[in-house]
């Protein structure tokens, strides 16, 4: 079965960042991180806060493109064929996890999320908590190491999101919120979440605009 693109109306029903201000519960982070690690998916997917960037027009989908080793872009795109796309992010849509953003890359880390993983995820964490979260392919975020974090800003005129890899000590944490985590185990087996992505905010809570 080929890749099914999410209808633009379903994407537009996703909340923007202004509607999500509560931090993710640490227990939820640990529970999901443990499942990701137990299924050997820690190199391929992470966890994120579900939010949209823009309202889409008919035929459009949101597509992530890696520009170089230190920057990435996400913008609306009308594909001629789904063959050029692979899933980038999944959310709980209705009763199934479905891709809602895509990647334009020859490297496809994850095509289909393992059913055993999804079943355990929904059983242990619960659908209510999962509806505000997203599973994210780590394809575009592989250089983060805890010392550097991907920081996302909005170019409103171009209808695009720009991500740049920035040293953690240069980030003004009070102007942004964590929106993506990866997971590792420390020596005692404890699950350690690490922020790999932050979204810069305006006073409204929407992404801050930054001209590139």
C-alpha positions as a Markdown table, in Angstrom:
| # | Residue | x | y | z |
|---|---|---|---|---|
| 1 | Unk | 0.0 | 0.0 | 0.0 |
| 2 | Unk | 1.4 | 3.4 | -1.0 |
| 3 | Unk | 1.8 | 6.4 | 1.3 |
| 4 | Unk | -1.6 | 8.1 | 2.1 |
| 5 | Unk | -1.4 | 11.9 | 2.3 |
| 6 | Unk | -3.4 | 13.5 | 5.1 |
| 7 | Unk | -6.2 | 15.7 | 3.7 |
| 8 | Unk | -5.5 | 19.4 | 4.2 |
| 9 | Unk | -8.7 | 19.9 | 6.4 |
| 10 | Unk | -7.4 | 17.3 | 8.9 |
| 11 | Unk | -4.1 | 19.0 | 9.1 |
| 12 | Unk | -5.8 | 22.4 | 9.7 |
| 13 | Unk | -7.7 | 20.9 | 12.6 |
| 14 | Unk | -4.5 | 20.4 | 14.5 |
| 15 | Unk | -3.9 | 23.0 | 17.2 |
| 16 | Unk | -1.3 | 25.7 | 16.8 |
| 17 | Unk | 1.3 | 26.3 | 19.4 |
| 18 | Unk | -0.7 | 29.0 | 21.1 |
| 19 | Unk | -3.2 | 26.4 | 22.1 |
| 20 | Unk | -0.6 | 24.2 | 23.8 |
| 21 | Unk | 1.2 | 25.8 | 26.7 |
| 22 | Unk | 1.3 | 23.0 | 29.3 |
| 23 | Unk | 4.7 | 21.2 | 29.6 |
| 24 | Unk | 4.7 | 17.5 | 28.9 |
| 25 | Unk | 4.4 | 15.5 | 32.1 |
| 26 | Unk | 7.9 | 14.0 | 33.0 |
| 27 | Unk | 6.2 | 10.6 | 33.7 |
| 28 | Unk | 4.7 | 10.6 | 30.2 |
| 29 | Unk | 8.1 | 11.4 | 28.7 |
| 30 | Unk | 9.7 | 8.5 | 30.6 |
| 31 | Unk | 6.9 | 6.0 | 29.7 |
| 32 | Unk | 7.1 | 6.8 | 26.0 |
| 33 | Unk | 10.9 | 7.0 | 26.0 |
| 34 | Unk | 11.1 | 3.5 | 27.6 |
| 35 | Unk | 8.8 | 2.1 | 24.9 |
| 36 | Unk | 10.9 | 3.7 | 22.2 |
| 37 | Unk | 14.1 | 2.3 | 23.7 |
| 38 | Unk | 12.6 | -1.2 | 24.3 |
| 39 | Unk | 11.6 | -1.5 | 20.7 |
| 40 | Unk | 15.0 | -0.3 | 19.4 |
| 41 | Unk | 13.5 | 2.8 | 17.8 |
| 42 | Unk | 15.6 | 5.4 | 19.6 |
| 43 | Unk | 17.8 | 6.1 | 16.6 |
| 44 | Unk | 14.8 | 6.5 | 14.3 |
| 45 | Unk | 12.0 | 8.3 | 16.2 |
| 46 | Unk | 11.6 | 10.8 | 19.0 |
| 47 | Unk | 8.7 | 12.5 | 20.7 |
| 48 | Unk | 7.2 | 15.9 | 20.0 |
| 49 | Unk | 4.4 | 18.3 | 20.9 |
| 50 | Unk | 1.6 | 18.1 | 18.2 |
| 51 | Unk | 1.1 | 21.5 | 16.6 |
| 52 | Unk | 0.7 | 22.9 | 13.1 |
| 53 | Unk | 2.6 | 25.6 | 11.4 |
| 54 | Unk | 0.1 | 27.1 | 8.9 |
| 55 | Unk | -3.4 | 26.6 | 7.5 |
| 56 | Unk | -3.0 | 24.5 | 4.4 |
| 57 | Unk | -4.8 | 25.0 | 1.1 |
| 58 | Unk | -6.3 | 22.2 | -1.0 |
| 59 | Unk | -3.7 | 19.7 | -2.2 |
| 60 | Unk | -0.9 | 21.0 | 0.1 |
| 61 | Unk | 1.0 | 19.0 | 2.7 |
| 62 | Unk | 3.8 | 20.1 | 5.0 |
| 63 | Unk | 7.2 | 18.8 | 3.8 |
| 64 | Unk | 10.6 | 19.0 | 5.6 |
| 65 | Unk | 13.7 | 19.4 | 3.6 |
| 66 | Unk | 17.3 | 19.3 | 4.9 |
| 67 | Unk | 19.2 | 22.3 | 3.6 |
| 68 | Unk | 22.6 | 21.5 | 5.0 |
| 69 | Unk | 24.2 | 20.1 | 8.1 |
| 70 | Unk | 23.0 | 23.0 | 10.3 |
| 71 | Unk | 19.6 | 24.0 | 8.9 |
| 72 | Unk | 16.3 | 22.5 | 7.8 |
| 73 | Unk | 13.1 | 23.9 | 6.3 |
| 74 | Unk | 9.4 | 22.9 | 6.5 |
| 75 | Unk | 6.9 | 24.5 | 4.1 |
| 76 | Unk | 3.6 | 23.7 | 2.3 |
| 77 | Unk | 4.1 | 21.7 | -0.9 |
| 78 | Unk | 1.9 | 20.2 | -3.6 |
| 79 | Unk | 3.5 | 16.9 | -4.6 |
| 80 | Unk | 3.2 | 15.5 | -8.2 |
| 81 | Unk | 3.5 | 12.0 | -6.7 |
| 82 | Unk | 3.8 | 10.5 | -3.3 |
| 83 | Unk | 6.8 | 8.6 | -4.4 |
| 84 | Unk | 9.0 | 11.6 | -3.5 |
| 85 | Unk | 7.8 | 11.7 | 0.1 |
| 86 | Unk | 8.3 | 9.6 | 3.2 |
| 87 | Unk | 6.6 | 10.0 | 6.6 |
| 88 | Unk | 8.2 | 12.6 | 9.0 |
| 89 | Unk | 5.8 | 12.9 | 11.8 |
| 90 | Unk | 2.8 | 10.8 | 13.0 |
| 91 | Unk | -0.2 | 11.7 | 15.1 |
| 92 | Unk | -3.2 | 9.9 | 16.5 |
| 93 | Unk | -5.9 | 10.7 | 13.9 |
| 94 | Unk | -9.2 | 9.0 | 14.6 |
| 95 | Unk | -8.2 | 5.5 | 15.7 |
| 96 | Unk | -4.9 | 5.2 | 13.9 |
| 97 | Unk | -1.5 | 6.8 | 13.9 |
| 98 | Unk | -1.0 | 8.5 | 10.6 |
| 99 | Unk | 1.7 | 10.7 | 9.0 |
| 100 | Unk | 0.8 | 14.4 | 9.1 |
| 101 | Unk | 4.1 | 15.9 | 7.9 |
| 102 | Unk | 6.5 | 14.4 | 5.4 |
| 103 | Unk | 10.1 | 14.4 | 4.3 |
| 104 | Unk | 11.5 | 14.9 | 0.8 |
| 105 | Unk | 14.6 | 12.7 | 1.2 |
| 106 | Unk | 16.2 | 9.6 | -0.3 |
| 107 | Unk | 16.9 | 8.4 | 3.2 |
| 108 | Unk | 13.7 | 6.8 | 4.6 |
| 109 | Unk | 14.3 | 5.9 | 8.2 |
| 110 | Unk | 10.7 | 4.8 | 9.0 |
| 111 | Unk | 7.9 | 4.0 | 6.6 |
| 112 | Unk | 5.5 | 2.2 | 9.0 |
| 113 | Unk | 5.5 | 2.3 | 12.7 |
| 114 | Unk | 5.7 | -1.2 | 14.2 |
| 115 | Unk | 2.2 | -2.4 | 15.2 |
| 116 | Unk | 3.5 | -4.0 | 18.5 |
| 117 | Unk | 5.0 | -0.6 | 19.5 |
| 118 | Unk | 1.9 | 1.3 | 18.7 |
| 119 | Unk | -0.3 | -1.2 | 20.6 |
| 120 | Unk | 1.9 | -1.0 | 23.7 |
| 121 | Unk | 2.1 | 2.7 | 23.4 |
| 122 | Unk | -1.6 | 3.2 | 23.4 |
| 123 | Unk | -2.1 | 0.6 | 26.2 |
| 124 | Unk | 0.5 | 2.0 | 28.6 |
| 125 | Unk | 0.2 | 5.8 | 27.9 |
| 126 | Unk | -3.4 | 6.0 | 26.8 |
| 127 | Unk | -5.0 | 7.8 | 23.8 |
| 128 | Unk | -6.0 | 10.9 | 25.8 |
| 129 | Unk | -2.4 | 11.8 | 26.5 |
| 130 | Unk | -1.2 | 10.8 | 23.0 |
| 131 | Unk | -3.6 | 13.2 | 21.2 |
| 132 | Unk | -1.4 | 16.2 | 22.1 |
| 133 | Unk | 1.8 | 14.4 | 21.1 |
| 134 | Unk | 3.5 | 13.3 | 17.9 |
| 135 | Unk | 6.1 | 10.7 | 17.0 |
| 136 | Unk | 8.9 | 12.3 | 14.9 |
| 137 | Unk | 11.4 | 10.8 | 12.5 |
| 138 | Unk | 14.9 | 11.7 | 13.6 |
| 139 | Unk | 16.1 | 11.9 | 10.0 |
| 140 | Unk | 16.4 | 15.7 | 10.1 |
| 141 | Unk | 17.6 | 16.0 | 13.7 |
| 142 | Unk | 20.5 | 13.6 | 13.8 |
| 143 | Unk | 23.2 | 16.1 | 14.7 |
| 144 | Unk | 21.8 | 17.2 | 18.1 |
| 145 | Unk | 23.8 | 15.9 | 21.0 |
| 146 | Unk | 22.4 | 17.8 | 24.0 |
| 147 | Unk | 25.0 | 20.5 | 23.5 |
| 148 | Unk | 23.3 | 21.7 | 20.4 |
| 149 | Unk | 19.6 | 22.0 | 19.8 |
| 150 | Unk | 17.4 | 22.6 | 16.8 |
| 151 | Unk | 15.6 | 25.9 | 17.2 |
| 152 | Unk | 12.6 | 26.6 | 15.0 |
| 153 | Unk | 11.4 | 30.0 | 13.9 |
| 154 | Unk | 8.7 | 31.3 | 11.5 |
| 155 | Unk | 9.2 | 33.0 | 8.1 |
| 156 | Unk | 5.6 | 34.1 | 7.7 |
| 157 | Unk | 6.0 | 35.7 | 4.3 |
| 158 | Unk | 7.4 | 32.5 | 2.8 |
| 159 | Unk | 5.0 | 30.3 | 4.8 |
| 160 | Unk | 7.9 | 28.2 | 6.0 |
| 161 | Unk | 9.5 | 27.1 | 9.2 |
| 162 | Unk | 13.2 | 27.4 | 9.6 |
| 163 | Unk | 15.3 | 25.2 | 12.0 |
| 164 | Unk | 18.9 | 26.0 | 12.8 |
| 165 | Unk | 21.3 | 23.9 | 15.0 |
| 166 | Unk | 22.3 | 26.2 | 17.8 |
| 167 | Unk | 24.6 | 25.7 | 20.8 |
| 168 | Unk | 22.6 | 25.2 | 24.0 |
| 169 | Unk | 24.3 | 28.0 | 25.9 |
| 170 | Unk | 23.3 | 30.5 | 23.3 |
| 171 | Unk | 19.5 | 29.7 | 23.5 |
| 172 | Unk | 17.3 | 32.0 | 25.5 |
| 173 | Unk | 15.1 | 29.4 | 27.1 |
| 174 | Unk | 12.5 | 31.9 | 28.4 |
| 175 | Unk | 11.7 | 32.8 | 24.7 |
| 176 | Unk | 11.1 | 29.2 | 23.6 |
| 177 | Unk | 9.6 | 26.0 | 24.7 |
| 178 | Unk | 10.8 | 22.4 | 24.2 |
| 179 | Unk | 8.9 | 20.6 | 21.4 |
| 180 | Unk | 11.0 | 17.6 | 20.6 |
| 181 | Unk | 12.8 | 14.9 | 22.7 |
| 182 | Unk | 15.1 | 12.0 | 22.0 |
| 183 | Unk | 15.8 | 9.2 | 24.6 |
| 184 | Unk | 18.8 | 7.3 | 26.0 |
| 185 | Unk | 19.4 | 5.0 | 29.0 |
| 186 | Unk | 21.9 | 6.1 | 31.6 |
| 187 | Unk | 24.1 | 3.6 | 33.5 |
| 188 | Unk | 21.5 | 2.6 | 36.1 |
| 189 | Unk | 19.0 | 1.9 | 33.3 |
| 190 | Unk | 17.0 | 5.1 | 33.9 |
| 191 | Unk | 15.4 | 6.7 | 30.8 |
| 192 | Unk | 16.9 | 10.1 | 30.0 |
| 193 | Unk | 14.9 | 12.5 | 27.8 |
| 194 | Unk | 17.0 | 15.1 | 25.9 |
| 195 | Unk | 15.5 | 18.1 | 24.2 |
| 196 | Unk | 16.5 | 18.2 | 20.5 |
| 197 | Unk | 14.1 | 20.9 | 19.3 |
| 198 | Unk | 12.7 | 24.1 | 20.7 |
| 199 | Unk | 10.2 | 26.5 | 19.1 |
| 200 | Unk | 10.7 | 30.3 | 19.6 |
| 201 | Unk | 7.6 | 32.1 | 20.7 |
| 202 | Unk | 6.1 | 35.5 | 20.2 |
| 203 | Unk | 4.0 | 37.0 | 23.1 |
| 204 | Unk | 1.0 | 35.4 | 21.3 |
| 205 | Unk | 2.5 | 32.0 | 21.7 |
| 206 | Unk | 2.9 | 31.6 | 17.9 |
| 207 | Unk | 6.3 | 30.9 | 16.4 |
| 208 | Unk | 8.5 | 34.0 | 16.2 |
| 209 | Unk | 9.3 | 35.3 | 12.8 |
| 210 | Unk | 12.9 | 35.3 | 11.7 |
| 211 | Unk | 14.0 | 36.4 | 8.2 |
| 212 | Unk | 16.6 | 34.1 | 6.8 |
